[in-house]
Amino acid sequence: MTLEKKAKTARVEKVFNSVAKKYDIMNDLMSLGIHRLWKRFAIDCSGVRSGHKFLDLGGGTGDLTRQLSPIVGEKGYIILVDINQTMISIGRDKLRDKGIIDNVYYIQANAETLPFPDNHFDCIITGFCLRNVTNRNKALNSMYRVLKPGGRLVVLEFSKPIFKLISKVYDAYSFYVLPKIGQIVVNDSESYRYLAESIKMYPDQSTFKNMMESAGFEKNSFYNLTFGIVALHRGYKF
């Protein structure tokens, strides 16, 4: 790993250790609660069924896993993977408090080197994770490997607004308002400045679609949500 990659990995670790305890509160504040609708749409696009094996990659505090668990039922399961142990611990405690225990497992791992067998999962779903991954192409290749033939990848991530005016307003919000909210709520403006930077540096919708195609995914498509502030990408392994 190069020094640049090591520096990013260390910074991401520091950021999420800092924000973990109030991550859910900040999600509601930052998105005015709209993130719940985005995640519901991601679940709908996942094709989840009873008995499915799911990987919730970068699952953090478990919002997607919480919705998937009752659907996959006793015959299926979800493995929540995150690179940050603090986020996993908070997510596990939250889900257990809600009675979600039997069909959910937790593993700390890097998206670039997933520790699972080939052709294992019916679906991989990831929400607001990939912008923090150092080598996204490597991560996509790793996801393709562990997905079953016929399985699908669903990626929910911040993206590029489709209108210039909205883009300018969103940039102003991200780089000026968001760090102030972070300072007030978690006494940490720097971590939320990093989050704004990571969103700005993330590939646009068409570029990421091409990256999925290069990794081997087929029938790739994306949906712009909230004027492209967020995009949902979906692709299949055949």
Secondary structure, DSSP 4 states (H G I P E B T S, - for coil): --HHHHHHHHHHHHHHHHHGGGHHHHHHHHHTTTHHHHHHHHHHHTT--TT-EEEEET-TT-HHHHHHHHHHTTT-EEEEEES-HHHHHHHHHHHHHTT--TTEEEEE--GGG--S-TT-EEEEEEES-GGG-S-HHHHHHHHHHHEEEEEEEEEEEE---SSHHHHHHHHHIIIIIHHHHHHHHHS-HHHHHHHHHHHHHS--HHHHHHHHHHTT-EEEEEEEETTTTEEEEEEE--
